Amino acid sequence: YHGSRQASLRSNRLTSRPSSSVDLIEAALGEDEDVSEDTTSEAAPADDSAPAAYKLELCDVPPASFEVTTVDDGGPSKSGPVHTLTINLGQPGHPDPIVIETGKIGRQASGAVTLTRGESVLYATAARDKDTRDLDFLPLSVDHQERFSSAGLTSGAFNKRDGRPAEHEILVCRLIDRPLRPLIADGWRHETQLLSWVLSYDGERTCDPLAITASAAALWLSDVPLKKPVAAAMVGYVDGRLVMNPTLEQMEHSRLHLIVAGTEDAVLMIEGAADFLPEALMVEAVSFGHEAIKLQCAALEELAKVAGKEKKYDTIKTPPEGIQAAVDEAYAADVDKLYSGSMTKKELSTAQSELSKRVTEEMEEVFPEETAA
């Protein structure tokens, strides 16, 4: 059957095809005449199959506001109050409030929250070691995971478990780390860990800015000395209009993909891409996102008044008084001479190492009690 069917199709194509170059020319002229007749008689009908331009439609939302509520015995074991923060951003097209809850799960962590928007739920915890480490940097680590189970899926590979972090998850970890690290008090040497998971994902909007806000909220409620609350928002530019936390469908037609993070006073980080938008519009987009950040930070301030822990400053080790002035006075000329010369990269690296070693040895004699400064 298949052989006879293919043969008949081939024969039909051969019989309908012109048999010589003359036939080809005549067929082409005939088509041109048909087209010319059609164009003189009436205009060709419009192509209904062409995709229509995307039209942005935004629903009405409640005005911008936030509210903190407390249930005294809402925990699973009725062992403590549960505090809930509800934030309405007040931006058209964003009807779902951001709900942050603490006190129900993760009570052994220094700070733990669940953040809900629509059907998406994120869980973030902040924990620290009780002892300090002899380091000269902030020992902060950030992990973010988007599990298959959040979308009701399992891995199709041989290993059914979630494997190592994907590239997108690593990038989200960096987005979380950038605005938070500079705001932790100088001299904090406790091993600190921020963990965030996407427990449930509704497929409506990306959870990247929510991961920043949830992790920042957990850290703000903990005893880690974070100076100010931090929040984040995503901004798109669709159909000539800035959109707050756009949906995935809207982002397909957006000329701007921007994530803004900051405090109530300033913008700390921007991340994204734009399709050749003017500078004035980019500045407007950053300000547009910062307005949502201000509201969220003010709400987190109120939540910390009822659910936040006292910040731990007693273990912070600050540099000894006068050490910076002593270093500037003794070695400023050497540093200027070092960078004003014409040394090669290798020679400059060697000179820097020798100067650093000399500074360390001489300052240890001046400040013998200090091991790291």
N, C-alpha and C positions, 0 to 999 in steps of 0.2 A: 504493500500500500504506500509506504513512504517513498519507495523508488519511483512508482508511477506518478505520485503526487509531485515530486520534484521535477520529473521529466515534463509534465504538463505545464508547470510553472515556467520552466526554461523555454518551452516552445511558445508560450504566450508572450514572453518578453522578446523572443526573437522575431515573432510575426509582427509585433507592434513597433519594432525598431526600424528606422529607415535603412534600406539595403545598400545605398551608395552615397557619395559625397553630394551629388545633385539633390538627392532626396533630403539630405541634411540641410542644405541651403534653402530648399523650398519650404521645408518644415519651419526653419527659423524665420523666413520671410512671412510665412503664414502667421506665426505667433506674433511677430511685430505688427502685422496688419490688424490682428485681433486686438492687440493692446491699444493701437492708435484709435481704432474704432470705439473701444470702450472709453478711452479718455476723452474723445470728442463728444460722445453721446452723454456721458454722465461721469461724475467723479467716482473713483474707486471707494468702496466702503471701508470704513475704519477697521483696523485690526482689533477685534475684541479680545484677542488672546494676550495683548500687551499688558504687563502688570501695572496696576494703578498706583499712583503716588501714595505713600503711607500718610495717613491722617492721624495725628496724635489726639487721643481722647483721654482726658483726665477727669476722674470722678471727684465729687465734693468730699471734703474730710472735716472732722471736728477741728476747732481752733487749736493752736499750739498751747499745750498745757502739760503738767505732770502732777502726779499724786502718789503719796507714799501711804500704804496701809499696813497694818500689823495684826496678825492673828496670834494670840498668846500661846496656844497649844496646838499649832497646826502641823508639827513635825510628826514623822512616822511613829516615834516612840513617845510623843508628847513631852519632849525634854527641853523645849525652848521655843521662843517666838519665831514666826516666819514673817519676814518683811518683803513686801512687794512694791515695786516702783513701776508705775505705768506712765509712759511718755507718748503723747500725741505730737508729732512733728508739725502738724498744721500745714503740710504741703500738699497741693492737689495731686491726685494720683497715688497717694500713699495712705490708704485708709486704715491699714493695720497698725495698731500701736506697738511700741517696743516695750515689752514687759520683762523686767529684771527681778528675779526672786532669789532670796538668800535665806538660809536658816533651815531649809528642809533636807537637803542632801549635802554631803561633803563637809560636815561640821567639824571634822578633825583637821581639815586644812586650815591654813592661816586665813584664807579667804576663798569663798566658793560661791558662784552664782549660776543660775540658769537664765538664759536670755531667749525670749520667744517673740517671733514676729510672724503672724499668720500661722502656718503649719510648720515652720522651721523652728527648731530648738537647738541651742548651743549650750554647752556646759563648760565652764572655765574655772580653774582652781589656781591659787597662788600658795606656794609652800616655801619654807625656808629652813635651813639647818639651824640648830640651836647654838652651835659653836661657830666662831669666826675662823677664817683661814688667813695665813700670813701671805697675803697677795698684794699686788699693787694695781689691781683692776677690779671691776665689779663682776663677780661670778654669777651672771644671770644667763639662764638658758630658757629658750622658748620652743615649745612643740605644739603643732596644730595637726589635727587628723580629721579627714573627711571619710568616714567609713562607708563601705558599700551598704551596710544595714540601714544607714540614714535614708536611703532612697528605696529600701525594700529589695535590695539586690544582694547577690553573693558573687564572689569572683568566679569567672568562667575558666580560670586556669586550673592546673592540677592541684596547686596549693590553694585551698579555699579560704585561708586566712588573709587578713590585710597585711600586705608586705611592707617594705620600706616606704618612707614618705615619697609621694610623687613630687614632680618639679613644682607644680602649683602649690602644694602644701608647704614646701620649703620657702617659696616666695611669700606666702601669707605669714610664715614665721618672721620673716624679715620685716614685713609691714607692721607686725605687732611690736617687734623689738625697737624699731627706729624712734617712735615718739615716746616710748616709756623709759628707755635706758638713760637719757639725759636728765630725767626728772627725779631719779632716785638719788637720795642724799649722798654727797661725796663722803668717801670713807666707809661705805657699807660693804662689809666683807663676809657676810653670811651667804652660803650657797643658796641661791634662790631659783625656783623653777616655776614657770608658767605653762600650764597645760590647757588646751582647748580642744573640744571635740564637737563635731556636728552630729547630734543625736538623731535629728529628723530634718529632712529637706523636702520642701514642697515643690521645688522646681520653678518657682515664680520669679525670685530675685536671687542674685548672688549673695553668699553669706560672708564675703571677705570683710566688708566694713563692720559687720556684726562681730566677727572674731576679734577685731581690735577693741571694740567697745566692751565686749564681755571680759576679755583678759584684763583690760584696764580697770574695769569695775571690781574684779576679784582682787587685783593688786591694791586698789584704793581702799577697799574694806579691810584689808589685812593690816598687820603691824609693820609691814615693810615701809620705810619712810619715803613714800612717794609724795612729792611736794604738792601736786595738784591733780585733780581728776582729768582723764583724757577720754576722748570719744572720737568717732570717725563717721564719715558719710560718703556716699558715692554720688557723683553728679554726671548727668548725661545731657546732650544737646540734640533734641529731636524736633523736627518740624519747626525750626526757628525758635525753640523755647528750651530753657534750662529745666531739667527734670531731676527731682530728688529721689535717690535710690530707685532708678528705673527698672522695669521688668526686663527679663531676658529678651522678649519680643521687641521692646522699645530699644534695647541696646543694639539689636541687629540693624536698626536704622539711625543710630546715634553717630554724630560726628565727633563726639567727645566721650572719652572714658577716663574719668578722673576720680581718684580716691583722696580725700582730704582728712587729715588727722590733726588734732591740736587740743588746746585747753580753752577755757572761757576767755582768755586774754589774747592768745596768739595761735597762729597756724604753725605746727611743728613739722609736718611732712605733707608733700603732695606726690602722687604717683599716678601716671597715666599716659595717655596718648591722645592726639587731636588731629583732625583732618584739615590742616592749614587754616586754623581759625585765627582771627585777629587778636592781638595782645590785649586789647580792652575787654574782649569777651572772655578771655582766659582769667583775667583779674576778677571780672564779675562772677565767673563760675567758682573761683576759690572763695570769694566773699559769700556767695550763695550757700556753699557747703559749710562755711564757718558758722552761719546763722543756726543751722541744725546742731552743730557741735556745741555752741554756747548753751542751747536749751538742754542738751543731754548732760553737759557738765554741771549746770546749775541743779539739775535733778539728782545727779550723783552726790552732790554736796549735801542735799537734804537726806538722802538715804544713809550717808555715812554718819549723820547725827544720831540716828537710831540704831544702826547696825554695824558701824565701823569700830575697829579696835584702836586702842591707843598706839601711836607710832613708837617704834623702839629706837631710841637715839643713844641709849647709854653705852652701847658697844661700838659706836662709830669712832674710829680713830682718825683724828684730823692731823695734818702735818704739824710738826712742832713750830711754835711761834718764832718767826725771824729767819727760818731756813731759806725762804725764797729771796728775801733781801740779801742774805749772806751770799747766796749763789750768784745773784745778779751783780753784786759788787765785785766779787772775786773773778768771775769768768765771763762777764759781758764782753769785754774787749777780745778775749780769745775766740768767742763765738763769732763776733763781727769779722775778725781777721780770717776765720775759717771759711766763711761764706763769701768773702770779698776777693778771695784768691782765684787762681786759674788752675786748680788741681783737676785731675781726671776723676772719674766716678770712683775708681778703686782707691785712689789716694785720699779722696774725701771721706770714703767709708772708713778707711783705716784711721784717719785723724779723728773722726767722730768717736770711734770706739775708744781710742786712747784718752780723749778728753773726758768721756763719760766715766771711764775707770778712775781717772785722777780725781774727778769731782766726788765720786762715791767714797774713795779712800779718805780724802781730806774731810768730808762732811761727817764720816763716821767718828773721826777724832773730835770734832766739835760737838756732835750730838751722839754720844756713845750709847745712850739708852734706847735709841731708835733703831729698829731693824728694817723698817720699810717706811718711806716717806715720799 
